[in-house]
Amino acid sequence: MGIFIKRRFILLVGVSLLLLSQGVAAEEKFRVVTSIKPIHSILASLMLGTEGPELLLEKDAIPFGYQLSEQQKKQVADASMIVWVGPELEKFLVDPVKRAMDSGVTVLTLLDNPELKILPSRWAKSEKSTERDPFFWLDSRNTLILVDELARALMDADAGRAHLYQRNRDQLLTRVAELDRRLEYGYRGLKSGIGMAYFDTLQYFEQAYALKIRGVMAQSPEQPVDTIKLLESRVKLKEGYYACLLTERAMPMHEFALLTEDIDINIGLLDSFGTHIAAGPELYFELMKENTDTIKQCLQYSGKAPEPTDVDDEIPLTAKIGGKFMLIDHNGKLVTEKDMLGKFQLIYFGYTFCPDICPTSLQVISQALDMLGDKASLLKPYFITVDPERDNPKVMNNYVKYFNQDLVGLTGTKVMIERVAKQFKVRYEKVIEEGADPDLYIMDHSASVFLMAPDGEFITKFAHGISAKQMVESLRAYLPK
């Protein structure tokens, strides 16, 4: 009997300790809370194999005018990490986030992240305004950076599962890079007409993919539509100035009837928050595909974007890249491929009139070299123009000095540029927009960075949109220890 009681006591103690340990584990559960579906989707992909992130705005909710329930306030307060866009988008989270920070909760305000390309709001009331445009996820190059930044934060905060986050990061980066390539080489279809947007959600998409939006009615549903703007926009719609009117799902448009009454125009329904798409890892990719398809259809696009297998980013590592060529540097000196030997080479093709992609890529290269410290001396960066008509040595000289003191600008005759571009399997095309000044043409071009070995052999390519941190990580794997 005594033995039985003793055993039962031991069993009860064991069960109690197990329950206690489970209680502690429950209290220490790593809980990530986020606000909107697009950010939740990226986190859900990164957290595959874990309990996953918690989403505040479910179903068809949008952040404008949203209010947290008492249960959601507790959800925020009990979080281990909160990921939100920022006060420009989620005003309802400003006070709860402040209280959570005061209590020691890790908070990631994405608009504050210096690695992301954050654009100023087009509705700022003064030049000194710090208001930012919150729709940064609609540029897939920003999403590439976001994946990397969120993965780092998760690994730091939940080190025990860092291997999962690292694995998921690598897989997700591959998918987003593929999406970016499809958009980059298919964006010509977005230039077939001029569009108007009811709400200002597309500034990032405009800049990244050359979408032409020439009119916007309102900043968001929270701001009233200006009467004069309404009348002016109606006149332009009636006169056929715009080929398309883009609206947003779940955002109320109180002046829509007044704007479009008796006017025949294509209307596209975007869903930049993914309100009608099931939350989860696939939402971001579905959102981007649907929005892109909607824009193309609304602008009456009938062309066919090239498949990724046709573009240079699909070059296999065994492909022959490089060869014999002759160019002129930004000081007017003749340069051949032999002059570039002896150091690792970072080679980027672009042009000085490039409005966005080229400056961003050159800045990433410059930042990466700065971050490498002494090892940067093992590399030499080169910028080869695909626009020799405008980019003579003098123009190149004035341009490259803004990025890095070691950056070499290379130009030449049209034939010289065609030869070197062919050797690197770089595609480019001169584009003159209808009705525009022919001297103000743009150049569609490949936008990756080549890494060449000191002996001139091709090593790898870095896709456009890679962050400086990612480039440095990859470079360290090839540079001598």
C-alpha positions in Angstrom: 0.0 0.0 0.0 2.8 2.4 0.9 4.6 1.6 -2.3 1.4 2.3 -4.3 0.9 5.7 -2.5 4.5 6.6 -3.1 4.3 5.7 -6.8 1.0 7.7 -7.1 2.7 10.7 -5.4 5.6 10.5 -7.8 3.2 10.2 -10.7 1.2 13.3 -9.5 4.4 15.2 -9.1 5.5 14.3 -12.6 2.2 15.3 -14.1 2.3 18.6 -12.2 5.8 19.3 -13.4 4.7 18.5 -17.0 1.7 20.8 -16.8 3.8 23.5 -15.2 6.4 23.2 -18.0 3.7 23.3 -20.6 2.3 26.4 -18.9 5.7 28.1 -19.0 6.1 27.1 -22.6 2.7 28.6 -23.4 3.7 31.8 -21.7 6.9 31.9 -23.7 5.3 31.1 -27.0 6.7 33.3 -29.8 3.8 35.3 -31.1 4.1 37.5 -34.2 1.2 39.9 -34.8 0.8 41.8 -38.0 -1.8 44.2 -39.4 -2.6 43.7 -43.1 -2.7 40.7 -45.4 0.2 41.5 -47.8 2.7 41.7 -44.9 1.0 38.7 -43.2 1.5 36.7 -46.4 5.3 37.4 -46.4 5.6 36.5 -42.8 3.5 33.4 -43.3 5.9 32.1 -45.9 8.9 32.9 -43.6 7.3 31.2 -40.7 6.3 27.9 -42.4 6.9 25.1 -39.9 6.0 27.3 -36.9 2.7 28.5 -35.4 2.7 31.3 -38.0 1.9 35.0 -37.7 -1.4 36.3 -36.3 -3.4 38.7 -38.6 -5.5 41.6 -37.2 -7.4 42.7 -40.4 -9.1 39.6 -41.6 -11.7 39.0 -44.4 -12.3 42.1 -46.5 -11.2 44.7 -43.9 -9.0 47.6 -44.9 -6.9 49.8 -42.5 -8.7 53.0 -43.2 -11.1 53.8 -40.5 -10.5 50.5 -38.8 -10.9 50.0 -35.0 -9.4 47.2 -32.8 -11.7 45.1 -30.7 -10.9 44.5 -27.1 -9.7 41.1 -27.9 -7.4 42.4 -30.6 -6.0 45.0 -28.2 -5.1 42.1 -25.9 -3.6 40.3 -28.9 -1.3 43.2 -29.6 -0.4 43.6 -25.9 0.5 39.9 -25.6 2.6 39.7 -28.8 6.3 38.9 -28.8 6.8 40.9 -32.0 4.5 43.4 -33.9 5.0 44.1 -37.6 3.1 47.0 -39.0 3.5 49.4 -41.9 3.4 52.6 -40.0 1.2 55.5 -38.8 0.5 56.7 -42.3 -1.6 53.5 -42.9 -2.6 52.0 -39.6 -3.7 54.9 -37.4 -5.6 52.5 -35.3 -2.4 50.9 -34.1 -0.5 54.0 -33.1 -1.4 54.0 -29.4 -1.5 50.1 -29.0 2.0 49.9 -30.6 3.4 52.6 -28.3 2.1 50.8 -25.2 3.5 47.5 -26.5 6.9 49.1 -27.0 6.8 50.6 -23.5 6.3 47.1 -22.1 9.2 45.6 -24.0 7.5 44.1 -27.1 9.7 44.1 -30.3 8.1 46.4 -32.9 9.0 46.6 -36.6 7.7 49.8 -38.2 8.4 48.9 -41.9 8.2 52.5 -43.1 11.2 53.3 -40.8 13.4 50.6 -42.4 16.3 52.3 -44.1 16.8 49.3 -46.5 13.4 49.7 -48.1 12.8 52.3 -50.9 10.2 54.5 -49.3 8.6 57.2 -51.4 7.3 60.5 -49.9 3.6 61.0 -50.1 2.4 62.9 -53.1 -0.2 64.6 -50.8 2.3 66.3 -48.5 1.1 69.8 -47.6 4.7 71.2 -47.5 8.2 70.4 -48.6 9.2 69.8 -45.0 6.5 67.2 -44.5 7.8 63.7 -43.6 4.6 61.9 -44.6 5.4 58.7 -46.5 3.5 56.6 -49.1 2.7 53.3 -47.4 2.1 51.0 -50.4 5.7 49.9 -50.7 4.9 46.2 -51.2 3.5 46.9 -54.7 7.1 47.1 -55.9 8.4 43.5 -55.9 12.0 44.8 -55.5 11.0 46.3 -52.1 9.5 42.9 -51.3 12.8 41.2 -52.0 14.4 43.5 -49.4 11.5 43.0 -47.0 11.9 39.2 -47.1 15.5 39.6 -46.1 14.8 42.1 -43.3 11.9 40.2 -41.8 13.9 36.9 -41.9 16.8 38.6 -40.0 14.4 39.9 -37.4 12.8 36.5 -36.9 16.1 34.8 -36.6 17.3 37.3 -34.0 14.1 37.2 -31.9 13.6 33.4 -32.1 17.1 32.0 -32.5 16.0 28.4 -31.7 14.3 28.2 -35.0 16.7 30.3 -37.1 17.3 27.3 -39.4 13.6 27.3 -40.4 13.5 31.0 -41.1 16.8 30.7 -43.1 15.4 27.9 -45.2 12.1 29.7 -45.8 13.9 32.9 -46.6 15.9 31.3 -49.4 12.9 29.6 -50.9 10.8 32.8 -50.7 13.5 35.0 -52.2 13.6 32.7 -55.2 9.9 33.0 -55.8 9.9 36.8 -55.4 12.9 37.2 -57.7 11.0 35.2 -60.3 8.0 37.4 -59.9 10.2 40.5 -60.2 11.7 39.2 -63.5 8.2 38.6 -64.9 7.1 42.1 -64.0 10.4 43.8 -65.2 10.2 42.2 -68.6 6.5 42.3 -69.0 6.0 45.9 -68.0 6.0 47.2 -71.6 2.3 46.1 -71.7 1.6 48.6 -69.0 2.7 51.5 -71.2 0.0 51.1 -73.8 -2.2 53.8 -72.4 -2.6 56.5 -69.8 -4.6 55.7 -66.7 -6.3 57.4 -63.9 -6.5 56.1 -60.3 -9.3 56.8 -57.9 -7.1 56.3 -54.9 -3.3 56.9 -54.7 -2.1 53.3 -54.2 0.1 52.9 -57.3 3.1 55.3 -56.9 5.5 52.4 -56.3 4.1 50.4 -59.2 4.4 53.4 -61.4 8.0 54.0 -60.7 9.1 50.4 -60.8 7.3 49.3 -64.0 6.8 52.6 -65.9 3.1 52.6 -65.4 1.6 56.0 -66.6 -0.9 57.3 -64.1 -1.6 61.0 -64.8 -4.5 61.6 -62.5 -5.5 60.6 -58.9 -8.8 61.5 -57.2 -8.0 61.1 -53.5 -5.2 60.0 -51.2 -7.4 57.4 -49.4 -11.1 57.0 -48.3 -10.2 59.0 -45.2 -9.7 62.2 -47.2 -12.6 64.0 -49.0 -12.4 64.5 -52.8 -11.7 68.1 -53.8 -14.6 69.5 -55.8 -12.4 71.2 -58.4 -10.3 68.0 -58.9 -13.6 66.1 -59.3 -14.8 68.4 -62.1 -11.4 68.5 -63.9 -11.1 64.8 -63.8 -14.6 64.3 -65.1 -13.8 66.6 -68.1 -10.6 64.7 -68.9 -12.5 61.3 -68.7 -15.2 62.6 -71.0 -12.7 63.9 -73.5 -10.9 60.6 -73.6 -7.7 61.8 -72.0 -7.5 58.6 -69.9 -7.8 55.1 -71.3 -8.7 53.6 -68.0 -9.9 54.3 -64.4 -8.4 52.1 -61.7 -10.4 51.7 -58.5 -9.7 49.7 -55.3 -11.8 46.9 -53.9 -13.3 47.5 -50.5 -12.5 51.2 -50.6 -15.7 53.3 -50.6 -15.9 55.8 -53.5 -18.6 58.3 -52.6 -18.1 60.5 -55.7 -17.8 57.6 -58.2 -21.2 58.2 -59.8 -20.6 61.9 -60.2 -17.2 61.2 -61.8 -18.3 58.6 -64.3 -22.0 59.4 -65.1 -22.6 59.1 -68.9 -18.9 58.4 -69.6 -17.8 55.2 -71.3 -14.4 54.2 -70.0 -12.6 51.0 -69.0 -12.8 50.4 -65.2 -10.3 48.2 -63.5 -10.8 46.9 -60.0 -7.5 46.5 -58.0 -7.1 44.8 -54.7 -3.9 46.2 -53.2 -4.7 44.8 -49.7 -5.8 41.3 -51.0 -9.2 41.7 -49.3 -10.9 39.0 -51.4 -8.0 36.6 -51.3 -7.5 34.0 -48.6 -4.8 35.0 -46.1 -1.6 32.9 -46.2 1.7 32.4 -48.1 0.1 32.6 -51.6 -1.8 35.8 -51.1 1.1 38.2 -52.1 1.7 36.4 -55.4 -2.0 36.2 -56.2 -2.4 39.9 -55.3 0.5 41.0 -57.6 -0.7 38.8 -60.5 -4.3 40.0 -60.2 -3.4 43.7 -60.0 -1.0 43.4 -62.9 -3.5 41.6 -65.1 -6.2 44.1 -64.1 -4.0 47.1 -65.1 -3.1 45.5 -68.5 -6.7 44.7 -69.3 -7.8 48.1 -68.3 -5.2 49.8 -70.4 -6.3 47.5 -73.3 -2.9 45.7 -73.4 -2.9 43.0 -76.1 0.8 42.1 -76.2 2.5 39.1 -74.7 5.2 39.6 -72.1 8.3 37.4 -72.7 8.6 34.4 -70.4 11.4 34.3 -67.9 13.2 31.6 -70.0 13.7 34.3 -72.6 15.4 36.8 -70.4 19.0 37.0 -69.4 18.4 36.4 -65.7 18.0 32.7 -66.6 21.6 32.4 -67.8 23.0 29.1 -66.5 26.2 29.3 -64.5 27.9 27.2 -67.2 27.1 29.7 -70.0 29.9 31.5 -71.7 29.8 35.2 -70.6 32.2 37.8 -71.6 34.9 37.9 -74.4 37.0 40.3 -76.3 35.8 43.9 -76.4 37.0 47.4 -76.6 35.4 50.4 -74.9 36.2 54.0 -73.8 36.2 54.9 -70.1 34.8 58.1 -68.6 38.3 59.8 -68.9 38.4 59.1 -72.6 41.0 56.2 -72.3 40.7 53.0 -74.4 39.8 49.9 -72.3 39.8 46.3 -73.3 38.8 43.2 -71.4 42.5 42.6 -70.6 42.7 45.9 -68.7 39.9 44.7 -66.3 41.8 41.5 -65.2 43.5 41.2 -61.9 40.5 42.0 -59.7 36.9 40.7 -59.2 34.7 42.8 -61.4 31.1 44.0 -60.7 29.6 44.9 -64.1 26.3 46.7 -64.6 24.7 47.8 -67.9 22.5 50.8 -67.9 22.3 54.5 -68.9 22.7 57.9 -67.3 19.1 59.1 -68.2 17.6 56.1 -66.4 15.1 57.5 -64.0 15.1 54.8 -61.3 16.5 51.4 -61.9 20.1 52.3 -62.7 20.7 54.8 -59.8 19.2 52.2 -57.4 21.5 49.4 -58.7 24.6 51.6 -58.6 23.8 52.8 -55.1 23.5 49.1 -54.0 26.9 48.3 -55.5 28.4 51.3 -53.8 26.9 50.5 -50.4 28.0 46.8 -50.7 31.6 48.0 -51.4 31.5 50.3 -48.4 30.2 47.4 -46.2 33.0 45.1 -47.4 35.6 47.4 -45.8 39.2 46.4 -46.7 38.0 43.5 -48.9 36.5 46.1 -51.3 40.0 46.6 -52.7 39.6 43.1 -54.3 36.8 44.3 -56.5 36.4 46.9 -59.3 32.9 48.2 -60.3 32.1 49.1 -63.9 29.1 50.8 -65.4 28.6 50.1 -69.2 26.1 52.3 -71.0 23.6 50.9 -73.4 22.9 54.5 -74.6 26.1 55.6 -76.4 24.2 58.3 -78.4 23.9 60.4 -75.2 26.4 58.9 -72.8 29.7 60.2 -74.1 32.8 60.1 -71.8 32.1 63.6 -70.5 28.5 62.7 -69.5 29.7 59.4 -68.0 32.4 61.3 -66.0 29.9 63.6 -64.4 27.6 60.7 -63.6 29.8 58.0 -62.0 31.3 60.4 -59.5 28.0 60.5 -57.7 28.1 56.8 -56.7 31.6 55.6 -55.9 35.1 56.9 -56.4 36.2 53.6 -57.9 33.3 53.2 -60.3 34.5 53.2 -64.0 32.0 54.4 -66.6 32.4 52.7 -70.0 31.0 53.9 -73.4 31.9 53.6 -77.0 30.4 53.5 -80.5 27.0 51.8 -81.2 28.9 48.8 -82.6 31.2 48.6 -79.6 28.3 48.6 -77.2 26.3 46.0 -79.3 29.3 43.7 -79.2 29.9 43.8 -75.4 26.2 43.5 -74.7 25.9 40.5 -76.9 28.9 38.9 -75.1 27.2 39.4 -71.8 23.8 38.3 -73.2 22.4 41.7 -72.1 19.2 42.9 -73.8 18.3 46.5 -74.4 15.9 48.4 -76.6 15.3 52.1 -77.4 11.7 53.1 -76.7 10.1 56.4 -77.9 6.7 56.9 -76.3 3.9 58.0 -78.6 3.6 61.8 -78.9 6.8 62.4 -76.8 9.9 64.3 -77.9 12.1 61.7 -79.7 15.1 63.0 -77.9 13.6 62.1 -74.6 13.5 58.3 -75.3 14.1 55.7 -72.7 16.1 52.4 -72.8 14.5 49.2 -71.7 17.4 47.0 -70.5 18.5 44.1 -68.4 19.2 45.2 -64.9 21.3 42.5 -63.2 24.9 42.8 -61.9 27.6 40.5 -63.2 30.3 39.2 -61.0 33.4 38.2 -62.9 36.6 36.5 -61.6 40.0 38.2 -61.7 40.8 36.0 -64.7 37.7 37.3 -66.5 35.6 34.2 -66.0 31.9 34.6 -65.2 31.0 33.7 -61.6 27.3 34.7 -61.1 24.7 37.4 -61.4 22.8 39.4 -58.8 19.2 40.1 -59.7 17.9 43.6 -59.6 16.3 44.3 -56.3 18.9 42.6 -54.2 19.8 44.6 -51.1 23.4 45.7 -50.3 23.4 43.3 -47.4 22.5 40.3 -49.6 25.1 41.3 -52.2 27.8 41.4 -49.5 26.8 38.0 -48.1 27.1 36.5 -51.6 30.4 38.3 -52.4 32.0 37.0 -49.2 31.4 33.5 -50.4 33.6 34.2 -53.5 36.3 36.5 -52.1 39.4 35.1 -50.5 39.1 34.6 -46.7 
